[in-house]
């Protein structure tokens, strides 16, 4: 059913659940709770479901009755899933540890699967804050436990999560191998929802490694699948990914439309974290169009929200964009404050290319504050690391490094420009639609400036032609 049709069923489903709880019908409660979880998360009403389950737990206390152990574990597992979507790692960990302890005292064939799912939910929260748990180790643990439980769906889900972590560390081959494995599993068991998840994960796997066109192809396919499934929250996320790719391809009108889709869908769902994703999408479009009066307030709103919620992973990305927007608007002191905060966060993350991208920005801010020696020293440090090709946005990084070396009249300027030429040529070769190729070369904010620089320095022209159409890389036939 579509999301709209599912939502029409909502009143009947609410009534059935309230009837079971009000009559303290334990058998009905136990029978309803799994389909209730699937239904509510599918239509995106996670917060309402949290309230329903917590009300049911309270009814047992009012009746001075212990919740049967299996039902109690199921309640708490589902609540872990729901809370992993909005709690910080610091807030989530006590619930996670208490649940693991409870599982130790539960003798059931379901225990290994529940433990695998608990670790899987923990990985969600580790994306949003500092923790004593290591993200990669936890993702690997979740995968090992899924294999031990022998649950194919959970193995596929854990492989998707593992792939995302590999992709964010530029381990592209390992990420693709995980996703290929997940796709085979979901196809074999006929799990369309799982297949949609794997396709959806393919998008950032490619786009965060500089292949925005491939990322766009997968996000488009993910939207088709999630519309087929009526999966509202994932639809909002997929529109966000499309907006990101369109921004980087210079198709700003399309990016703004999809950014508004993200914002409106998350507002409808009442998910504050997602609403700020929408703000960030629209801010990025405005910044790339040079509309800083629109971009900066949206970015600063996101930065304050991420600080307040201690979502440090989002802060190190959205803070970077906020600082960059402030710098481009000539507000150098404000840009410096946020950029230094981002440097600290990215140093802790240990992802070298992310740190180097932030240092390129900081070098430019130093230069414009009159601290040219510091700016040039930082730029030379990044240049020696030779990490530009691994960055999420290599055209942006290479242009800003080229620009700084040019202002310093440093010979590295041409070496960076030649690297940029290789990057743009490779990215252009992947684009299979003429309109987007033209947009990427001559309208995308940083690529347009690089294309002009290539011409000025007599580097080979990147011809705006489209290679013969190749097989769609999407795994869905």
C-alpha positions in Angstrom: 0.0 0.0 0.0 1.1 3.6 -0.5 1.8 5.7 2.6 -1.5 7.6 2.1 -3.5 4.4 2.1 -1.6 3.0 5.1 -2.3 6.2 7.0 -6.1 5.7 6.4 -5.8 2.4 8.3 -4.2 4.2 11.3 -7.4 4.9 13.2 -8.4 1.3 13.1 -5.0 0.1 14.1 -4.9 2.6 17.0 -8.3 1.4 18.2 -7.3 -2.3 18.1 -4.1 -1.6 20.1 -5.9 0.6 22.7 -8.6 -2.1 23.1 -6.0 -4.8 23.8 -4.2 -2.5 26.3 -7.3 -1.2 28.0 -8.7 -4.7 28.4 -5.2 -5.9 29.6 -5.4 -8.7 27.0 -1.8 -9.9 27.2 -2.2 -12.4 24.3 -3.5 -9.7 22.0 -0.8 -7.3 23.1 1.8 -10.0 22.3 0.2 -10.8 18.9 -0.1 -7.1 17.9 3.3 -5.7 18.9 5.4 -6.9 16.0 3.0 -5.8 13.2 2.4 -2.6 15.1 6.1 -1.9 15.0 6.4 -2.6 11.3 3.4 -0.5 10.5 4.3 2.6 12.5 7.9 2.7 11.4 6.8 2.2 7.8 4.6 5.3 7.8 7.1 7.2 9.9 5.1 7.6 13.1 8.0 6.4 15.4 7.4 8.9 18.2 3.7 7.9 18.5 4.7 4.2 18.7 7.2 5.0 21.5 4.3 6.5 23.5 2.0 3.5 22.8 4.6 1.0 24.0 5.5 3.0 27.1 1.8 3.3 27.9 1.5 -0.5 27.6 4.4 -1.0 30.0 2.7 1.3 32.5 -0.5 -0.7 32.3 1.4 -3.8 33.5 2.7 -1.8 36.5 -0.8 -0.4 37.3 -2.1 -4.0 37.3 0.9 -5.1 39.5 1.7 -7.7 36.9 5.1 -8.6 35.6 5.5 -8.5 31.9 6.2 -11.9 30.5 9.9 -12.2 29.8 9.6 -12.7 26.1 7.2 -9.8 25.7 9.3 -7.6 27.9 12.4 -8.2 25.8 10.4 -7.6 22.6 9.1 -4.2 24.0 12.6 -3.1 25.0 14.2 -4.2 21.7 11.6 -2.2 19.7 12.1 0.8 21.9 15.8 0.5 21.3 15.1 0.7 17.6 12.8 3.7 18.0 15.1 5.6 20.3 18.2 4.9 18.2 16.7 7.3 15.7 16.9 10.4 17.9 19.0 9.7 21.1 22.7 10.6 21.2 25.2 7.8 21.9 25.6 9.0 25.4 21.8 8.8 26.1 21.4 5.5 24.3 24.2 3.5 25.8 22.7 2.9 29.3 19.5 1.5 27.7 21.7 -0.7 25.4 23.8 -2.0 28.3 20.7 -2.7 30.4 19.1 -4.6 27.6 22.2 -6.8 27.0 22.3 -7.6 30.7 18.6 -8.6 30.5 19.4 -10.9 27.5 22.0 -12.7 29.5 19.3 -13.9 31.9 16.9 -14.9 29.0 17.1 -18.5 27.8 15.5 -18.4 24.4 16.3 -19.3 20.8 15.5 -15.6 20.0 18.3 -14.3 22.2 21.1 -14.3 19.6 18.9 -12.4 17.1 17.8 -9.8 19.7 21.5 -9.3 20.6 22.4 -8.8 17.0 19.7 -6.3 16.5 20.7 -4.4 19.6 24.2 -3.9 18.3 22.8 -2.9 14.9 20.7 -0.2 16.6 23.7 1.0 18.6 25.6 1.7 15.3 22.8 4.2 14.4 23.5 6.3 17.5 27.3 6.1 17.1 26.9 8.2 13.9 25.7 11.1 16.0 28.1 11.6 18.9 31.1 10.7 20.9 31.1 7.3 22.6 33.2 4.8 24.3 32.2 2.3 21.6 34.2 2.3 18.3 31.9 2.7 15.3 33.8 0.2 13.0 34.2 -2.4 15.8 30.5 -2.1 16.7 29.4 -2.5 13.1 31.6 -5.6 12.7 30.2 -7.0 16.0 26.7 -6.5 14.7 27.5 -8.3 11.5 29.2 -11.2 13.3 26.2 -11.6 15.7 23.8 -11.5 12.7 25.7 -14.4 11.1 25.7 -16.3 14.4 21.9 -15.8 14.7 21.5 -17.1 11.1 18.9 -14.5 10.2 19.3 -13.5 6.5 17.4 -10.2 6.8 19.5 -9.1 9.7 22.7 -10.2 7.9 21.7 -8.1 4.9 20.9 -5.1 7.1 24.2 -5.4 8.9 26.1 -5.6 5.6 24.5 -2.4 4.5 25.6 -0.6 7.7 29.1 -2.1 7.4 29.2 -0.8 3.8 28.3 2.7 4.8 31.2 2.8 7.3 33.7 1.5 4.8 32.5 4.1 2.3 33.0 7.0 4.7 36.6 5.9 5.1 37.1 5.7 1.3 37.2 1.9 1.4 35.1 1.8 -1.8 35.9 -1.8 -2.8 35.0 -3.2 0.6 31.8 -1.1 0.7 30.7 -2.4 -2.7 31.5 -6.0 -1.7 29.3 -5.7 1.4 26.4 -4.2 -0.7 26.7 -6.9 -3.4 26.4 -9.5 -0.6 23.4 -7.7 0.8 21.7 -7.5 -2.6 22.2 -11.2 -3.2 20.6 -12.0 0.2 17.6 -9.7 -0.3 17.0 -10.9 -3.8 17.2 -14.6 -2.7 14.6 -14.1 0.1 12.4 -11.7 -2.0 12.8 -8.9 0.5 11.9 -5.7 -1.5 12.3 -3.5 1.6 15.8 -4.8 2.2 16.7 -4.4 -1.5 15.5 -0.8 -1.3 17.8 -0.3 1.7 20.8 -1.7 -0.2 20.1 0.5 -3.3 19.7 3.5 -0.9 23.0 2.7 0.7 24.7 2.5 -2.7 24.0 6.2 -3.3 26.2 7.7 -0.5 28.7 4.9 -1.1 29.4 6.4 -4.5 28.7 10.1 -3.9 30.8 10.3 -0.8 33.7 9.0 -2.9 33.3 11.7 -5.6 31.0 9.8 -8.0 27.9 12.1 -7.7 26.4 10.8 -10.9 26.4 7.2 -9.8 25.0 8.4 -6.4 22.2 10.2 -8.2 21.3 7.1 -10.2 21.0 5.0 -7.0 19.0 7.7 -5.1 16.6 8.0 -8.0 16.0 4.2 -7.9 15.7 4.3 -4.1 12.9 6.9 -4.4 11.1 4.6 -6.9 11.3 1.7 -4.5 10.4 3.6 -1.4 7.4 5.2 -3.2 6.3 1.7 -4.2 6.7 0.6 -0.6 5.1 3.8 0.9 8.1 4.2 3.2 7.8 7.9 4.2 11.0 8.5 6.3 13.2 6.7 3.8 11.6 8.7 1.0 12.6 11.9 2.8 16.2 10.6 3.1 16.4 9.6 -0.6 15.2 13.1 -1.7 18.0 14.5 0.5 20.5 12.4 -1.4 19.2 13.5 -4.7 19.4 17.2 -3.7 23.0 16.7 -2.7 23.9 15.2 -6.1 22.0 17.9 -8.0 23.8 20.6 -6.0 27.2 19.1 -6.9 26.1 18.7 -10.6 25.1 22.4 -10.7 21.3 21.6 -11.2 20.2 24.0 -8.5 16.5 24.3 -9.4 16.2 20.5 -9.2 18.2 20.5 -6.0 16.0 23.0 -4.4 12.8 21.0 -5.3 14.2 17.9 -3.7 15.5 19.8 -0.7 11.9 21.1 -0.1 10.6 17.5 -0.5 13.0 16.5 2.3 11.9 19.4 4.5 8.2 19.0 4.0 8.2 15.3 4.5 10.2 15.5 7.7 7.9 18.3 9.0 4.9 16.0 8.2 6.6 13.2 10.2 7.5 15.6 13.1 11.2 14.4 13.1 13.3 17.4 14.2 16.6 15.8 13.2 15.3 15.3 9.7 13.8 18.8 9.5 17.4 20.1 10.0 18.6 17.8 7.1 16.1 19.7 5.0 17.4 23.1 6.2 20.9 22.0 5.4 19.9 20.9 1.8 18.4 24.2 1.1 21.3 26.1 2.7 23.7 24.2 0.4 21.7 25.1 -2.7 21.6 28.8 -1.7 25.4 28.9 -0.9 26.3 27.3 -4.3 24.1 29.9 -6.0 25.9 32.7 -4.1 22.8 33.6 -2.0 24.6 33.9 1.4 21.7 35.9 3.0 19.6 32.8 2.7 22.3 30.1 3.3 23.9 31.5 6.5 20.9 31.7 8.8 19.9 28.1 7.8 23.4 26.8 8.4 23.7 28.6 11.7 20.3 27.2 12.8 21.6 23.7 12.0 24.9 24.2 13.8 23.1 25.4 17.0 20.8 22.4 16.8 23.6 19.9 16.4 25.5 21.4 19.3 22.4 21.3 21.5 21.7 17.6 20.6 25.4 16.7 20.7 25.2 15.3 17.2 28.9 15.7 16.5 29.0 13.7 13.2 26.4 16.1 11.6 28.1 19.1 13.3 31.5 18.3 11.7 29.8 18.3 8.3 27.2 21.1 8.7 29.7 23.2 10.6 32.1 22.9 7.8 29.5 24.2 5.3 28.5 26.9 7.7 32.1 28.1 8.1 32.6 28.0 4.3 29.5 30.0 3.7 30.6 32.6 6.3 34.0 32.8 4.7 32.6 33.3 1.2 30.4 36.1 2.6 33.5 37.8 4.0 32.6 37.1 7.7 36.0 35.8 8.4 36.1 35.9 12.2 32.8 34.0 12.5 34.0 31.5 9.9 37.2 31.0 11.9 35.4 30.2 15.1 33.3 27.4 13.5 36.1 26.1 11.3 38.3 25.6 14.4 35.5 23.7 16.1 35.2 21.5 12.9 38.9 20.9 12.9 38.7 19.5 16.5 35.8 17.2 15.6 37.4 16.0 12.4 40.7 15.3 14.2 38.8 13.1 16.6 37.1 11.3 13.8 40.4 10.1 12.4 39.3 10.4 8.7 42.3 12.1 7.2 40.7 13.4 4.0 37.8 15.0 5.9 40.4 16.8 8.2 42.4 17.9 5.1 39.2 19.4 3.5 38.6 21.4 6.7 42.3 22.5 6.7 42.0 23.8 3.2 39.1 26.0 4.3 41.0 27.1 7.4 44.0 28.0 5.3 41.9 30.3 3.2 40.3 31.9 6.2 43.8 32.5 7.7 44.8 34.1 4.4 41.8 36.5 4.4 42.4 37.4 8.0 45.9 38.6 7.1 47.6 35.5 8.5 49.1 34.5 5.2 52.1 32.6 6.5 49.9 30.3 8.6 47.5 29.9 5.7 50.2 28.9 3.2 51.9 26.5 5.7 48.5 24.7 6.3 47.9 24.5 2.5 51.4 23.0 1.9 50.7 20.4 4.7 47.5 19.3 2.9 49.2 19.3 -0.5 51.8 16.9 0.9 49.1 14.5 2.1 47.9 14.1 -1.5 44.3 13.4 -0.3 42.2 15.5 -2.6 41.0 12.7 -4.8 39.6 10.9 -1.8 37.6 13.8 -0.5 33.8 13.9 -0.6 33.9 17.0 -2.8 37.2 16.9 -4.6 36.3 19.7 -7.1 35.6 22.1 -4.2 38.8 21.2 -2.4 41.0 21.4 -5.4 39.7 24.7 -6.5 40.1 26.3 -3.1 43.7 24.9 -2.8 44.5 26.1 -6.3 43.1 29.5 -5.5 45.2 29.9 -2.4 48.4 28.8 -4.1 47.6 31.3 -6.8 47.2 34.1 -4.4 50.5 33.1 -2.8 52.2 32.9 -6.2 53.3 29.4 -5.3 54.5 26.9 -7.9 52.2 24.2 -6.5 49.3 26.0 -8.1 49.8 24.3 -11.4 50.2 20.8 -9.9 46.9 21.2 -8.0 45.2 22.4 -11.2 46.5 19.4 -13.1 45.1 17.1 -10.4 41.8 19.0 -10.6 41.8 18.4 -14.3 42.1 14.6 -13.8 39.3 14.7 -11.2 36.9 16.7 -13.4 37.7 14.6 -16.4 37.0 11.4 -14.5 33.7 12.7 -13.0 32.6 14.0 -16.4 33.2 10.7 -18.1 30.6 9.0 -15.8 27.8 11.4 -16.7 25.5 9.9 -19.3 23.0 12.7 -19.8 24.1 15.7 -21.9 22.1 18.3 -19.9 23.8 17.3 -16.6 27.2 17.1 -18.2 26.8 20.7 -19.4 25.5 21.8 -16.0 28.4 20.1 -14.2 31.1 21.7 -16.4 29.7 25.2 -16.8 27.2 25.8 -14.0 28.3 23.9 -10.9 30.0 26.5 -8.6 33.5 25.1 -8.3 33.7 23.1 -11.5 32.8 26.2 -13.6 35.7 28.1 -12.1 38.1 25.1 -12.6 36.9 24.8 -16.3 37.8 28.5 -16.8 41.2 27.9 -15.1 41.9 24.9 -17.4 41.3 27.2 -20.4 43.4 30.0 -19.1 46.4 27.6 -18.6 45.9 25.8 -21.9 45.0 22.4 -20.3 43.1 20.1 -22.6 39.4 21.0 -22.9 37.0 18.6 -21.3 34.6 18.1 -24.2 31.0 18.3 -23.3 30.1 15.0 -24.9 28.3 12.0 -23.5 29.9 8.5 -23.7 27.8 5.7 -25.2 25.2 4.7 -22.6 26.5 1.9 -20.4 24.6 -0.5 -18.3 22.8 1.1 -15.5 24.9 0.3 -12.4 21.8 -0.2 -10.3 21.4 -3.9 -9.3 17.7 -3.8 -9.8 16.7 -5.2 -13.2 
